[in-house]
């Protein structure tokens, strides 16, 4: 094995080096606040290099694979993480966080390394190792606020739920191995998985992975963990963690489990209806903005399943395209929530009454992000949902699309509740004018560009669709 083969793992190796550099910087940098720009700049360079000098192929006997499509998925996650890091700067500068700034970056990059290995996995062993490498540091991030009981409680809930879901998934994988004597995806492509035992194995596998994506009825941890975790960690959970799980789910359905498409299409059909409907109905009831966005993310996961039901290259492309748009939409909303919480400590929707009068720019960005999540044209979210509906329509799921349209209307209603609070509701003492640092402003600009440009720049979708062919 030539050393140049390791360039196939370029992203993971670079992330590991950055993580080690931050770990060493903890020793030599006296002012811990200086680690923030160091980490952000280094990760910005890593994000840029993700688009350059790429090598494709497989190593470790096919356990690790990299392709143009897989590399794109990693680049999408890198872009999302870069925005999260920019938005986290104000929160990390708080007095209670000054002594553990490097820990935040080390844990964040560790989870991302795990997600990258998971996406690049060529067999179930590498997939599981990547999954656990991503999950365990994530629980530590959720419990990052050691002075806050809610944060510690959320970390415990996440690790316990993740352990149970991983056990269920691992048992399903063991049934597949027991039947075929292999864990390699390439060797399972032509395997006959139509026996009842293997269908049970698939159902256990999909149950475990559904936990990571917050599909109903595997979503019960979501609202509590999102509320208790630090807001910037919540945004990471809702976008990066979910996006990575959707990517590998996408790959496995269209490769390993393609022979039982009739089985998993029926399962996803039911899960899509339950996830969209229950996520929307519970979102209407929320008064806490983080729990509100948590159930919104549950509902969005239901819409993602429409793309998976496309069962072809177009379906795969629409899911990746939607995740790209979802990153900008959700992180724009969480960026505003994070800024308001850091400066005022307010997290209830009624606290946003009259926000437009004191913070017009943030209010407009929040409105655009919510409208994009609702799928209102001409924002990027409209094009994302349109392509998801198109993928499902190709296979004749017209009743499902009808239910999805109803749910999209419901989601617009509860998104308008927040918009109404910011622009219409009166407040004698609205949130005072917030002055954001340039890190946060940069993240806002990136999100705004993404919300407006991606939908109109059709070359992006055409590129994703092109590299999805033949997966």
C-alpha positions in Angstrom: 0.0 0.0 0.0 1.6 3.2 -1.2 1.6 6.2 1.1 -0.1 8.3 -1.5 -3.2 6.1 -1.0 -3.6 7.8 2.3 -4.5 11.0 0.4 -7.8 9.3 -0.2 -8.3 10.0 3.5 -7.3 13.6 3.1 -10.2 15.1 5.0 -9.9 12.8 8.0 -6.1 13.3 8.2 -6.4 17.0 8.0 -9.0 17.1 10.7 -6.9 14.9 13.0 -3.9 17.2 12.5 -6.0 20.3 13.3 -7.4 18.6 16.4 -3.9 17.7 17.6 -2.7 21.2 16.9 -5.5 22.7 19.0 -4.6 20.2 21.8 -1.0 21.3 21.7 -2.0 25.0 21.5 -3.7 24.5 24.9 -0.3 24.2 26.4 1.5 27.1 24.8 -1.3 29.7 24.4 -1.8 31.6 27.7 -4.9 33.5 26.6 -7.4 30.7 25.8 -9.6 33.0 23.8 -6.9 33.2 21.1 -7.7 29.5 20.3 -11.0 30.6 18.8 -9.6 32.4 15.7 -6.9 29.8 15.4 -9.4 26.9 15.2 -11.8 28.8 12.9 -9.0 29.8 10.5 -7.6 26.3 10.4 -11.0 24.7 9.8 -11.7 27.3 7.2 -8.6 26.2 5.3 -9.7 22.6 5.8 -13.1 23.4 4.3 -11.4 25.1 1.3 -9.0 22.2 0.7 -12.0 19.8 0.7 -12.8 21.1 -2.8 -9.2 20.8 -4.0 -6.7 18.1 -4.8 -9.0 15.2 -4.2 -8.2 11.5 -4.7 -10.8 8.8 -5.1 -10.7 5.1 -4.5 -10.7 2.6 -1.6 -8.2 1.5 1.0 -8.0 -1.0 3.9 -9.4 -3.8 1.7 -12.4 -1.8 0.8 -13.4 -0.8 4.3 -12.8 2.9 3.5 -14.1 4.4 0.2 -14.0 7.8 -1.3 -15.8 9.0 -4.4 -16.8 12.4 -5.9 -20.3 12.0 -4.3 -18.9 11.0 -0.9 -16.5 13.9 -1.0 -19.3 16.3 -1.8 -21.2 15.1 1.2 -18.2 15.8 3.4 -17.8 19.2 1.9 -21.4 20.1 2.7 -20.9 19.0 6.3 -17.6 21.0 6.5 -19.5 24.1 5.3 -22.1 23.6 8.0 -19.6 23.1 10.7 -17.7 26.2 9.6 -20.9 28.3 10.1 -21.5 26.7 13.5 -18.0 27.6 14.6 -18.5 31.2 13.5 -21.7 31.3 15.5 -20.2 29.8 18.6 -17.5 32.5 19.1 -19.7 34.8 21.3 -20.9 31.9 23.5 -17.3 30.5 23.9 -16.1 33.9 25.1 -18.4 33.8 28.1 -16.6 33.7 31.4 -17.8 30.2 32.3 -16.5 28.8 29.1 -13.1 30.4 28.9 -11.2 27.5 30.5 -12.6 24.9 28.2 -12.6 26.5 24.8 -10.2 24.0 23.2 -12.4 21.1 24.5 -15.3 22.4 22.4 -13.2 22.4 19.2 -11.6 19.0 19.9 -15.0 17.4 20.6 -16.6 19.0 17.6 -13.8 17.9 15.2 -13.8 14.4 16.7 -17.5 14.0 16.0 -16.9 15.2 12.4 -14.1 12.7 11.9 -16.4 10.0 13.0 -19.1 11.2 10.6 -16.6 11.3 7.7 -15.6 7.7 8.4 -19.2 6.7 8.6 -20.0 8.3 5.2 -16.9 6.7 3.6 -17.5 3.3 5.1 -17.3 0.3 2.7 -18.5 -2.2 5.3 -20.7 -2.3 8.4 -17.7 -2.4 10.7 -16.3 0.9 9.5 -19.8 2.3 9.5 -20.3 1.3 13.2 -16.9 2.6 14.3 -17.6 5.9 12.6 -21.0 6.1 14.2 -19.7 5.6 17.7 -16.8 8.0 17.2 -19.4 10.6 16.2 -21.9 9.8 19.0 -19.7 9.7 22.1 -18.1 13.1 21.8 -21.5 14.5 20.8 -22.9 13.5 24.2 -20.0 15.3 25.8 -20.8 18.4 23.7 -24.4 18.3 24.8 -23.3 18.2 28.5 -20.8 21.0 27.8 -22.4 23.4 30.3 -21.3 21.6 33.4 -22.9 24.3 35.6 -26.3 23.7 34.0 -28.3 20.7 35.2 -30.4 20.6 32.0 -27.2 20.3 29.9 -26.0 17.4 32.0 -29.4 15.7 31.9 -29.5 16.1 28.1 -26.1 14.6 27.8 -27.2 11.6 29.8 -30.4 11.2 27.8 -28.5 11.3 24.5 -25.9 8.8 25.5 -28.4 6.3 27.0 -30.7 6.6 23.9 -27.8 6.4 21.6 -26.5 3.2 23.3 -29.9 1.5 23.0 -30.3 2.5 19.4 -26.8 1.3 18.6 -27.4 -2.0 20.3 -30.5 -2.6 18.2 -28.7 -1.6 15.0 -25.7 -3.8 15.9 -28.0 -6.8 16.4 -29.5 -6.2 13.0 -26.0 -6.0 11.4 -25.0 -9.3 13.2 -28.0 -11.1 11.6 -26.8 -10.0 8.2 -23.3 -11.2 9.0 -24.6 -14.5 10.3 -26.5 -15.1 7.1 -23.9 -14.1 4.5 -20.6 -14.2 6.4 -19.5 -10.7 5.2 -19.9 -7.1 6.2 -18.7 -5.6 3.0 -21.3 -3.5 1.1 -19.9 -4.6 -2.3 -20.4 -8.3 -1.4 -24.0 -7.7 -0.2 -25.1 -5.9 -3.4 -26.2 -9.1 -5.0 -27.3 -10.9 -1.8 -30.8 -12.2 -1.5 -32.3 -10.3 1.5 -35.9 -11.3 1.0 -36.0 -13.9 3.8 -38.0 -13.0 6.9 -34.8 -13.1 9.1 -33.0 -10.6 6.9 -36.1 -8.3 6.7 -36.1 -8.4 10.5 -32.4 -7.5 10.4 -33.2 -4.5 8.1 -36.0 -3.3 10.3 -33.6 -3.4 13.3 -31.0 -1.5 11.4 -33.4 1.1 10.2 -34.8 1.5 13.7 -31.3 2.3 15.0 -30.5 4.8 12.3 -33.9 6.4 12.6 -32.9 7.5 16.1 -30.1 9.5 14.6 -32.4 11.2 12.1 -35.2 11.8 14.6 -37.8 9.9 12.7 -41.1 9.2 14.5 -41.5 7.1 16.7 -37.7 7.3 17.5 -37.7 11.0 18.1 -38.6 11.3 21.8 -35.1 12.3 22.9 -35.0 15.2 20.4 -36.9 18.0 22.1 -35.4 17.5 25.6 -31.8 17.2 24.3 -32.2 20.2 21.9 -33.6 22.3 24.8 -30.9 21.3 27.4 -27.9 21.4 25.1 -26.1 24.7 24.5 -27.8 26.4 21.5 -24.7 26.1 19.2 -24.5 22.4 20.0 -28.2 22.1 19.3 -27.7 23.6 15.8 -24.8 21.2 15.3 -27.1 18.3 16.3 -30.0 19.4 14.1 -27.9 19.9 11.0 -24.5 18.2 10.9 -25.3 15.1 12.9 -28.7 14.6 11.1 -27.2 15.4 7.7 -24.4 12.7 8.1 -27.0 10.1 9.2 -29.2 10.9 6.2 -26.2 10.7 3.8 -25.2 7.2 4.9 -28.8 6.1 5.1 -29.2 7.4 1.5 -26.2 5.4 0.3 -27.1 2.1 2.1 -30.7 2.1 0.8 -29.6 2.6 -2.8 -26.8 0.0 -2.6 -26.9 -2.7 0.1 -30.7 -2.8 0.5 -31.7 -2.1 -3.1 -33.0 -5.7 -3.5 -35.7 -5.2 -0.9 -36.8 -1.8 -2.1 -40.5 -3.0 -1.9 -40.0 -3.6 1.8 -38.2 -0.4 2.8 -40.4 1.8 0.5 -43.4 0.7 2.5 -41.6 1.3 5.8 -40.5 4.8 4.7 -44.0 5.6 3.5 -45.4 5.1 6.9 -42.5 6.8 8.7 -42.8 9.9 6.4 -46.4 10.4 7.2 -45.9 9.9 11.0 -42.8 12.1 11.1 -44.2 15.0 9.1 -47.5 15.0 10.9 -46.5 14.5 14.5 -43.5 16.8 14.2 -45.7 19.6 12.9 -48.5 19.1 15.5 -46.1 19.1 18.3 -44.3 22.2 16.9 -47.5 24.2 17.1 -47.7 23.6 20.9 -44.2 24.9 21.7 -43.4 28.1 23.5 -39.7 27.6 23.8 -37.9 28.5 20.6 -35.4 25.6 20.9 -38.1 23.0 21.4 -40.0 24.7 18.6 -37.1 24.2 16.2 -36.5 20.7 17.5 -40.0 19.6 16.4 -39.5 21.6 13.2 -36.4 19.5 12.5 -38.4 16.3 13.1 -41.0 17.4 10.5 -38.2 18.3 8.0 -36.9 14.7 8.5 -40.2 13.5 7.3 -40.0 15.5 4.1 -36.5 14.1 3.5 -38.0 10.6 3.3 -39.9 11.7 0.2 -36.6 11.9 -1.7 -35.5 8.5 -0.5 -38.8 7.1 -1.8 -37.7 8.2 -5.2 -35.6 5.0 -5.2 -33.3 6.2 -8.0 -30.5 8.6 -8.7 -32.9 11.5 -8.8 -34.1 10.6 -5.3 -30.5 10.5 -4.0 -29.6 13.8 -5.6 -32.7 15.6 -4.2 -31.9 14.4 -0.6 -28.3 15.7 -0.8 -29.5 19.0 -2.4 -32.2 19.4 0.3 -29.6 18.8 3.1 -27.4 21.5 1.6 -30.3 24.0 1.6 -31.4 22.8 5.1 -28.0 23.6 6.5 -28.3 27.3 5.5 -31.9 27.6 6.5 -31.6 26.0 10.0 -28.3 27.5 10.9 -29.6 31.0 10.0 -32.5 30.5 12.5 -30.3 29.0 15.2 -27.7 31.8 14.6 -30.4 34.4 15.5 -31.6 32.3 18.5 -28.0 31.9 19.7 -27.3 35.6 19.5 -30.4 36.5 21.4 -29.8 34.0 24.1 -26.2 35.0 24.5 -27.1 38.7 24.9 -30.4 38.5 26.8 -30.9 34.9 28.0 -34.4 34.8 26.4 -35.6 31.7 24.8 -39.4 31.9 24.7 -41.2 32.8 21.5 -43.1 35.6 23.2 -39.8 37.2 24.0 -39.4 37.8 20.3 -42.4 40.2 20.3 -41.3 43.5 18.7 -37.9 42.2 17.8 -38.1 43.9 14.4 -38.2 47.4 16.0 -34.9 46.9 17.8 -33.1 44.3 15.6 -34.5 44.6 12.0 -31.6 42.8 10.3 -31.8 39.7 12.6 -35.6 39.7 12.3 -35.4 39.7 8.5 -32.9 36.9 8.5 -35.0 34.8 10.9 -38.1 35.4 8.7 -36.2 34.3 5.5 -34.9 31.2 7.2 -38.3 30.2 8.5 -39.9 30.8 5.1 -37.2 28.7 3.5 -37.9 25.9 5.9 -41.6 26.2 5.0 -40.8 26.1 1.3 -41.9 29.5 0.3 -40.6 30.7 -3.1 -38.3 32.1 -4.3 -36.1 31.0 -1.4 -33.9 27.9 -1.7 -36.2 25.8 0.6 -38.9 26.0 -2.1 -36.7 24.3 -4.7 -35.5 21.7 -2.2 -39.1 20.6 -1.3 -40.1 20.8 -5.0 -37.5 18.4 -6.0 -38.4 16.1 -3.1 -42.0 16.1 -4.2 -40.8 15.4 -7.8 -38.7 12.4 -6.7 -41.7 10.9 -4.9 -44.1 11.7 -7.8 -41.9 9.7 -10.2 -42.9 6.5 -8.3 -46.6 7.5 -8.1 -46.7 8.5 -4.4 -49.4 11.1 -5.1 -51.3 10.5 -1.8 -48.1 10.9 0.1 -47.4 14.2 -1.7 -50.9 15.4 -0.9 -50.3 14.7 2.8 -46.9 16.4 2.5 -48.5 19.5 1.0 -51.0 19.6 3.9 -48.1 19.3 6.4 -46.2 22.0 4.5 -49.2 24.3 5.0 -49.3 23.4 8.7 -45.6 24.2 9.0 -46.1 27.6 7.4 -48.7 28.4 10.0 -46.4 27.8 13.0 -43.5 29.5 11.3 -45.7 32.5 10.9 -46.3 32.5 14.6 -42.7 33.5 15.1 -42.8 36.0 12.2 -45.9 37.5 13.7 -44.2 37.9 17.1 -41.2 39.7 15.5 -43.0 42.0 13.2 -46.6 42.5 14.4 -46.9 41.8 18.2 -46.3 44.8 20.4 -43.9 44.7 23.3 -43.3 47.5 25.7 -39.8 46.2 26.5 -38.5 44.3 23.4 -35.1 42.7 23.3 -32.5 45.5 23.2 -30.4 46.1 20.1 -27.8 43.5 19.8 -24.3 44.2 18.4 -22.9 41.0 16.9 -19.2 40.4 16.3 -17.8 39.9 12.8 -17.8 36.1 13.3 -21.5 36.1 13.7 -22.1 38.6 11.0 -20.0 36.5 8.6 -22.1 33.4 9.4 -25.3 35.5 8.7 -24.0 36.6 5.3 -23.0 33.0 4.3 -26.5 31.8 5.3 -28.2 34.6 3.5 -26.3 33.9 0.3 -27.1 30.3 0.6 -30.8 31.0 1.1 -31.1 33.2 -2.0 -28.5 31.8 -4.4 -28.7 28.0 -4.2 -32.2 27.7 -5.5 -31.6 29.9 -8.6 -28.2 28.5 -9.4 -29.3 25.3 -11.1 -25.8 24.1 -11.9 -25.5 22.9 -8.2 -28.4 20.5 -8.5 -27.3 19.4 -12.0 -23.8 18.6 -10.6 -25.2 16.6 -7.7 -27.5 14.7 -10.0 -24.7 13.9 -12.4 -22.4 12.5 -9.7 -25.2 10.5 -8.2 -25.6 8.4 -11.3 -24.1 4.9 -10.9 -23.8 5.0 -7.2 
